[in-house]
Amino acid sequence: MEHPEAARNIKALKEKVIIPDFRHPNIIRLAPVALYNNFEEVCEVVQSLKEITDNREYQKYDLIQDDVT
């Protein structure tokens, strides 16, 4: 997913114990694995990301991309 606030969205996801990956310049990479993740978990991640972006929860995080991986 590409989002102009990807770096800060990732920080918000990590606070919800969801571990995404960041790709420059503004890509959020999520990689569910069929052996480890079930459908409900994938839906929870999608819902969490929707809430973060809709409610602009990412705005409470500083934009320091050095600490985003």
Backbone as a ProteinNet text record, in pm:
[ID]
protein_1_A
[PRIMARY]
MEHPEAARNIKALKEKVIIPDFRHPNIIRLAPVALYNNFEEVCEVVQSLKEITDNREYQKYDLIQDDVT
[TERTIARY]
84.2	0	89.1	57.3	130.7	47.9	113	44.6	145.4	108.6	203.2	253.2	178.8	218.5	257.2	316	349.5	437.6	539.4	632.1	558.8	471.2	397.8	288.3	228	130	194.9	318.7	389.2	410.4	443	459.7	328.7	218.1	87.1	53.9	85.7	62.5	146.2	271.4	357.9	303.7	242.1	182	68.1	5.8	-102.3	-47.8	82.9	153.3	134.1	137.4	135.3	269.4	343.5	479.2	481.9	474.6	484.1	628.5	649.2	780.3	762.8	862.8	859.4	951.6	903.9	983.9	978.9	1096.9	1104.8	1040.9	972.2	960.4	841.9	735.2	616.2	527.1	588	514.6	511.1	391.7	372.4	364.2	451.2	452.7	403.6	299.7	245.5	254.1	299.3	320	259.3	128.3	68.8	115.3	136.6	183.4	76.4	33.4	-76.9	-49.8	75.4	106.6	95.3	103.3	105.4	-14.6	-70.7	-179.5	-309.2	-416.9	-546.5	-623.9	-737.6	-819.6	-859.1	-895.8	-938.3	-824.7	-702.3	-588.3	-562.1	-574.3	-555.8	-663.3	-785.7	-894.7	-870	-818	-787.8	-682.2	-580.9	-475.3	-532.4	-612.8	-673.6	-762.8	-841.9	-929.6	-847.7	-740	-654.3	-594.7	-546.3	-487.7	-592.8	-713.7	-822.7	-854.8	-861.6	-888.8	-778.4	-654.6	-540.2	-547	-575.5	-578.3	-705.2	-820.3	-945.6	-946.8	-895.1	-894.5	-767.5	-680.2	-552	-472.6	-477.2	-403	-252.7	-206.7	-63.9	-10.4	-97.7	-52.7	12.3	-6.7	55.1	201	250.7	388.4	474.1	597.4	692.1	735.1	769.9	816.7	969.9	1020.3	1164	1178.8	1213.9	1217.7	1336.2	1436	1551.9	1516.2	1413.8	1379	1265	1228.5	1124.3	1191.4	1151	1206.9	1096.7
-116.9	0	123.7	218.7	343.6	451.5	527.5	633.1	743.1	869.1	977.5	980.9	922.2	917.7	776	701.3	561.3	543.6	626.2	611.6	625.7	721.7	740.7	635.5	589.5	480.4	354.6	329.5	210.7	219.7	336	353.1	323.9	368.4	342.5	193.2	126.1	-17.9	-92.9	-53.1	-120.2	-105	7.6	26.2	-72.9	-117	-216.3	-358.6	-374.1	-502.5	-567.7	-486	-531.6	-488.8	-583.9	-555.3	-547.2	-425.1	-404.8	-375.3	-349.7	-312	-183.8	-99.5	28	21.2	68.9	78.4	222	276.2	414.8	424.4	530.2	651.3	650.5	575.7	583	458.9	342.8	217.3	138.2	93.4	3.8	-137.5	-224.1	-362	-453.5	-528.2	-629	-763.1	-865.2	-995.1	-1107.5	-1126.7	-1239.3	-1371.3	-1468.7	-1599.8	-1701.7	-1776.1	-1870.7	-1973.3	-2008.3	-2105.9	-2048	-1917.5	-1855	-1765.1	-1705.7	-1609.1	-1662.9	-1644.3	-1687.8	-1567.8	-1594.9	-1492	-1382.2	-1421.5	-1323.8	-1227.7	-1278.9	-1193.1	-1092.2	-1137	-1046.5	-937.8	-975.5	-877.4	-777.9	-824.3	-735.2	-631.8	-674.5	-582.3	-477.5	-520.8	-427.8	-328.3	-377.5	-289.3	-190.5	-237	-147.5	-38.3	-74.5	25.3	124	76.2	166.1	265.1	217.2	305.3	409.2	365.7	456.8	568.1	532.3	634.1	718.3	656.4	732.4	831.1	787.4	871.4	956.3	942.7	1015.3	995.7	872.4	839.5	856.3	846	858.7	997	1095.7	1232.8	1252.8	1160.8	1176.6	1131.2	1082.7	1035.8	1135.1	1151.8	1236.1	1165.4	1244.4	1188.2	1183.6	1074.6	1047.9	912.2	910.7	785.9	697.8	750.2	669.5	551.2	567	459.6	372.1	388.3	305.6	201.7	76.1	-31.5	-110
0	0	0	-82.6	-86.4	-17.7	68.7	142.4	172.9	156	181.9	326.4	418	559.1	600.6	508.8	534.5	657.2	671.2	784.3	917.8	928.1	1053.9	1071.6	962.2	971	1026.5	986	1034.5	1185.4	1234.9	1379.6	1452.4	1396.3	1457.4	1453.9	1344.3	1334.8	1438.5	1454.3	1551.9	1693.2	1721.9	1853.7	1876.6	1768.8	1777.8	1764.2	1776.4	1767.8	1630.5	1528	1390	1331.2	1277.3	1231.8	1078.7	1026.2	881.6	842.6	716	665.3	585	587.2	516.1	396.7	282.8	160.5	113	87	37.3	-99.5	-133	-52.5	42.7	12.9	99.4	85.3	101.2	82.3	212.1	247.5	360.9	304.2	352.1	302.8	414.3	384.5	475.5	403.7	474.1	408.9	491.8	483.1	554.4	491.5	575.6	530.7	565.5	466.5	486.3	596.9	618.8	723.2	863.9	875.5	1007.2	1035	931.6	950.3	893.7	969	918.7	863.7	806.3	743.3	841.8	963.3	1063.6	1098.8	1109	1140.6	1029.5	906.1	792.6	794.9	822.6	832.2	945	1057.4	1170.3	1132	1057.7	1015.1	920.1	825.8	730.3	804.1	897.5	976.1	1058.7	1118.8	1198.2	1111.3	994.2	904.5	857.4	831.8	792.1	904.1	1027	1140.8	1158.2	1143.9	1159.1	1056	931.7	826.2	833.3	856.8	863.9	980.4	1095.1	1214.8	1226.3	1129.9	1127.1	1255.8	1306	1427.9	1407.8	1285.3	1255.5	1288	1300.2	1323.3	1460.5	1551.3	1682.9	1684.7	1571.8	1561.6	1483.8	1529.3	1456.7	1329.2	1230.2	1104.1	1106.5	1162.7	1161.2	1094.4	967.8	893.2	927.6	997.7	1032.9	1122.2	1206.7	1297.6	1244.8	1118.7	1057	970	989.4	906.6	842.4
[MASK]
+++++++++++++++++++++++++++++++++++++++++++++++++++++++++++++++++++++

